[in-house]
């Protein structure tokens, strides 16, 4: 899969994309990440990419022309169609459902805004979709672009060591992930649940599903409102609520 990132600060991406899973994915040609410096497409000697907004007001706005030229240069080189995404706090929030959808694309072009934003005409002419990573403001679109590349890459075939790893992640199936344990069996008086040492895979899977439902119920109950639950899930939820009721009653 191809990721093309239009940015004023390409050097910001060097560290995150040169470590761990993304590094291996790039080395194995599972993903290709190309950062494009918007400043390279300016025509004045100062490489100006921003101007004060028409109508007055605080801050600076990224000019349309350098962004458009950078995007156009990529269009001429591509042999696959690419969806153009503007990383913007005004966009739809990035969810695991959206990540799965984007992982089906052959190529993504990400535009990183900065300052007060970009000239509106870029939105009108080349942007297919706007995406936000949350309801807060960052200095620019670079960090959100990193988040999007990382989350999408994990779902691509061969990127993770085990194909099932991404499917067990929180949010992949609409629930929070169950707890994990490894050696030693006891740490500072806290022991690994005995069921995980039992070797009974059916009981282990039931325990994990129950813990996943319990965490979701306690921390993100809103996720259960849209999750299609199986009969076993409903049975486990009933057990969870009964157990929690007992815990609270015991505190009276």
N, C-alpha and C positions, 0 to 999 in steps of 0.2 A: 504494500500500500504506500502511496505517495502522500507526504505532508509537505505543503509549501507555505511558508510563514512570511508574511510581509510585515516588517518591523523597523523601527528606528534603532533598535538595540540588538542586533543579531548575536553579539557576544554573550548576552544573558543566557542563551540557550546551550552554550558549550558544555557547562558542567552537568546540568540535569540530563542531557541527552548523551552523555559520554560515560555513564555509570550504570551498573546493575543490568536489569532486564532490557532496558532500551538500548544499551550499548551492544548486548549480545544480539538483539533483534536486528540492529543495523549491520553488524558484522556478518550475520547470516542472510542478509538481503531480504529479510521479512518485511522491513519497513525502510523507506527512504525519506529522510528529512532534509529539506532544502530551505535555508533561511535567506531571505532577500532583503537587502538594505534599501529602504525607500529613498534614502538620501542619494543613492546612486542614480536616481532618475530625475533629479533636479537639474536646472540649466544655468543657474546663477553661480557665481564664484563662491558664495557663502553656503551653498547647498541648503537653501531655505525650504523647510517643509511645513512651516506653520505661519499663520498670520492672525492679527486681531479679528474678531468677528464683526461682520457687518451689523450695524445697529448699535454697536457699543457693548460693553459688558466686560466682566473680568475674564482673564485667561486667554489662551490661544487655541486656534482651531487648525487641525491638519488640513493642508491644501488638497484639493481633489486631484490635480494634474499629476503629481509624482506617484500617488497611489495608483491611479488609473494606468499610468505608463508601466509601472512595475507589474501590475496584474496582466496588462496586455502582453508584456514580454514573455510571461509564462504561458499565456494562451498559444502563442506562436510555437512554443517548444513542445507542448504536450501532444502525446498520441492517445491519451485517455481523457475522458470528460471529468472535470473536477467541480465539486460543489464549493462555492465561495461563502465563507462564514465570517461574519464580523463579530469579534469578541466584544460584547457590550453589556453594561449593566441594565440596558433597556430590553435585552433579548429574553427569550424563553429560558427558564432555568435548566441547566444540564442535569439530567437524571440518568439512571442506569438504562432505562427504556430508550432514551435518546442516544446514549452511547452505543447500545446494540444496533440501533438503526444506522448510525454513522459508520459503524464497523463494516457495513455491507457496501459502502462506497469504494470505488477504486482509488480515488484521490480526493484530498480535501485541501482547499486553499484558505488559510486563516489570516485575517487582517487584524493587526493589533493597533487599536486606537491609543491615543495619548492626549495629555493636556485636557482641554474641555471636550474633546471628541473630534470627529472628522466632518468634513464638508458633507452636508446632507445629500448632495448629488451622487456621492459614491454609493450610498445606500440605494438610491433610486436606479442606478445604472448597472452595478455589477454584483451586489450582495444578494445571495439566495436566501440567507437565513441569519438571524442574530441570536447569539447564545450568551447567557450569563452563568457564572458559577455560583452566584448567591446574591442576596440583597445587601450588598455593601460595596463601597467604592475603593478601587485600587488605583495606583498611579498610572497604570497602562494595561494593555491587553496581553502583555507577555506572559505573566503568571497564569492567567486563565488559559492561554494557548497551550502552555506546558501541561496543565491539568487535563485538557481535552486530548492531547496527543497520548499522554500516559494511559488514560482510561480506555481510549479506543484501541490502542496497541495491545493491551492485555487480552482482548477478545479475538485477536487474529490468530489463525492456526499456526502453531509452532512457537509462538512467542513465550508462553509459559512452559515450564518444564513438564507439568502434568496438565493434560487437557481439562481435567475436572477442577483444577484450582480456581479458575475464574468463576465457575458455576457455583462454587461454595462461598464466594465473596458476599459480604453484606450488600443488599439491594439487588443482586443479580436475579433472584427469584422473588423479589418483593418483600423479603424478610431480612432482619439483621442476622448476622452470622452467630453460630453457637460458640461457646468458649473453647479454647485450645490449651493443651497441656503437653509438656515434654519432660525429659529427665531434669532433675532427680524426682523421685516419687514424692518426696516431702521437702518443702522449702519453708523455713521459718515457722514450722508447726502446721503449715497448710499442706494437705495431702491431695494427690490426684484422685478424682472420683473412682471408686472401686470398679464401677461398671466398665470404664475404659480399659481396665486391666483384665477383664473377664474373658476376652477372646470371642465373646458372643456378638457377632457382627449385627445381627438383627436387633438385639437389645441396644447396642451402641448407636445404631442409626435412629432408633426410636428416641433415645436419650438426647441425641444431638438435635433432632427435629423439635423436641419439646423445649429444649433450652433456647433454640432459635425463636420459637413462638413466644416464650416467656420474655426474652429480651425485647422483642418487638412490642409485646403488650405493655411492658413497663416503660420503655424508652421512646417508642415511636408508634403509639397506638393508631395514629392516622394511617399508617401503612396497611393495617388490617382491614380498614374500611374499603379498600380497593382490591385487596388480595382475594382471589378465589380459593377458598379453603376446602380441603378434602374432608371426608367424614372422619378420618383419623385425626386431622388437624383440629376439628371441632371437639373431638373427644379429649385430645390433649389440652386444649384451651380450657375445657371444663375442669380438668384435673388441676391445671395451673391456678385458676380462679379460686378453687376450693382450698388449695394449699395456701395461697396468699391470704385468704380470708382467715384461715386458721392462725397464720403468723400474726396478723393484725389483732385478732381476738385475744391472742396470748399476751399482747402488750397492754391490754386494758387493766 
